[in-house]
Amino acid sequence: YNPVIMLDEIDKIGASYQGDPASALLEVLDPEQNSEFLDHYLDLRVDLSKVLFICTANTLDTIPAPLLDRMETIRLAGYLTSEKQIIAKNHLWKRQLGRARIPASKLKISDAALKKIIEGYAREAGVRNLDKHLSRVVRNSVVKLLENGNKTISIGVKHVEEILGAPVFRKQKPSKGVGVVNGLAWTSLGGTTLVVEASVVHDGSRGFRQTGQLGDVMQESAEIAYSYVASHLQALGAE
């Protein structure tokens, strides 16, 4: 037999007084050792050489380096906003209505409201948070249905903040002016833009200083920009 075993959210493993799962997984995932893997609980040797292991993770930062070295990393893109809207409308919303035993004709939500929830409260790659927020909307609406004599309720954009509170994410207004540029960045929640500002400080010293928690790529970009400006000072008419 050639079974397939999936280890979900392997980035969540951690050592404790009971042991370190990563140490056992090193033997399990190593093709040089897993043909005679020793299960200490059963005290039996198991041949895992024919097993296909699939591990999932939200981030690679918390996976021990020796363990990560034994895997082939495949990055999967997160859902687009339009895709999340379709999933929410056709699946998540209907499931929440079913759990609350509410007919679809009694509680409706607009596409604009779904988009606001996605962009303001659930920007993660998947739809787990989106499902939780839709659950909150439905639970809040159940109370209103009971208070209003079981009348039909329609959730629009203006109702989202009333139910879920202030948005966690807000759109940044484009910045303009000398010394201000927009940079691109990515996080576990997806891609985003950030504002990079440069200002002149008259402290008598030459060179430039970087502030904030910059990554290696951003530091290299800043150094390249500084080198370019320094090499073109005369052409730019500056000292």
N, C-alpha and C positions, 0 to 999 in steps of 0.2 A: 504494500500500500504506500501511496505518496500523499499523505495528508497535508492540509494547509492549516496553519495555526496563526491566528491574528492576535497580537499583543497590543491592546488599545491603550493609547496615551502613555507610552513608555517614558515620556518626559516627566511623569509624576512620581516615578519611583524614588525612594530615598532610604538611606541607611538608618537603622534604629538599634536598640538594644537586642532586638530579636534577630538581627542579621542584616546583611546587605544584599538585596535581590540582584544588584548589578553584577556581583561576583559570580552568581549562579548563571546569569544570562550570558556572561562572557564565554562560559563553557558550552552553553546551549547553542549559541549563534556562531561558534567557531567551527568551521568545517573540518579542521584538523583534530578536534577533540570530541565533537558531539556524536561520533559513531559508538562511543562507549561512555555516554553520560551517566554518572552515578547519582541516582535519586537518594538523598540522605534520609528522607522520610520513610520511603519504602525499603531502603537498603537494597536496591536493585539497579542493575545497569541496563540502560535503555539505548537502543540505536536510533538516533535522531537525524542521521545523515540524509535520509530521504524526505525529511519534512521541509516544506517551504514555509518559512516564517515571514509574516508581514507585520511590521510594527508601525503604529501611527503615533504622531506627536503634533502638538500645536507649535512648539518651538524646539530648536536644537540646542539652545544655550544651556539647558539644565541636564542634558544627557551626558554622562561621563564620556570623555574623549576616547578611551580604549573601547568602550561599547559602541560608540558611533562609528569607529574605524572599521568595525566588522559588518557594517551595513552599507547598502547602496542607497543613497538619498535621492528620492524622487519628490520634487516640489509640485504641489497641486494648487492651482490658482483658486482664490475664493470666489464666491458668487458675486456677480454684478448687482447693482441696485435693481435693475429691471428684472433680473432672474429671481431675486429675493421677493419682489412684488408678486410674481407669478406663483412662487411656492407658497407665499403667505395667503394669497387669495384663493388658490385652488386646493390647498391642503391644510395649512396651519390654522387658518381662521375657521374652516369647517370643523376641524377636530376640536377646537376650543368650544365651539357652539354645541357640538355633540356631547362633550363632557358636562357642559352646564345645562343640557336638556333644553336648549333654546332653539326654536325654529328659525331658519335663516330669514324668513319673512319678518320676524320681530326685531332683529338686530342686524343692521347693515353698517358697513364701513366703506368709505370712499377710497379710491385709488390714491388721491392726494394725501389722505390721512396715513395710509400705509407707507407711502414714500417718506413722509415726515418722521414716522416712527423709525424707519430703517436708517435714514440719514442722521437723525438726531439722538437715537438711543441704542441702535444695534448695528454698529459698523464692523462687527467681527466677520471673519471669513465665512463662518457657517451661519446657521439660523437658530441656534439654541437660545440666545438672548432675545431674539425677535419673538420666538415662541413664548418666552416668559412674559414679555411686555404685552403681547396679545392676550395672554391669560389674564393679566391685570385689567386690561380694558374690558374684557368680558365680565369679570367678577364685579367690577364697578358698575357695569351696565345692568347686571342682574338686579342690583339694589334699586336702580332707577326704574326698572320695569315694574318691580313690585310696588314702588311708591306712586308711580303714574298710572296705576290700574292696568298694567299689561299692554300699554300702547306701544306702537312701533318706535324704535329709536334708531337714528342714523348718526354715526360717528363721522364728523368732519375734521378738518385741520384745526379749527378753533377749539375742539374738544380734547385734543391730544395732550396739551400742556396742563389742562385742568385735571386730567386723570393721572398722567405720568410725571407731572412736575416739570421743572426746567430741563431743557435738553442737555444731555451730557456732552454732545459734540455740537459745535456751531461752525457755520461757514465763515472762513476768514475773508475779510474784505481785501481786495488787491491793494498792495502798498505801492505808492509812487514817490519819486523824489530821488535826489542824488544820494548815493551810498546805500540804497535799499534795493535788494533783488529777491526774487522768489526762488527757493531751492526745492528740490524733490527729495522725498524721504519715504521710507517704508517701515512699517512696524508689523507686529503679529495681527493687527486689525486691518492691514491693507496699506495702500499707498496714500500719501498726503503731500501737501505743500507746507513749507515753513519759510518764514521771513528771515533773511540774513541781512544784518545791518553793519555798516562800517562808519566810523566817526574818527575825526582827527582829535588827538589829545596832545596838548602842548605841555609836555613834561621835560623837554630838553633831550630826550633820547630818540635814537633812530630805530627803525624796524617796526614790527607790528606785533600785537598781542591778541591771542585768541581767548575768548571767554565762553563759558557754558560747557555742557557735556557733549563735546564734539566727537564723532566717530572718526576712524582713520581716513575714510573717503572724504569727509568734509574738511578735515585738516589739510589733506593733500590739495583739495580744490582751493582752499584759502591761500596756501603757499604758492600755488601756480598763479593765482590772480595777483598776488603781491609781486611776484617775480616779473610778471608781464608789465605791470604798472611801473615798477622800478626801472625796467629796461627801456621804457618809452617815455620817461619823464621829459626829456628835451623835446621830443616830438609833440608832446602834449602841452608844452609851454609852462611846465611846472618845475620847481626846484627840488 
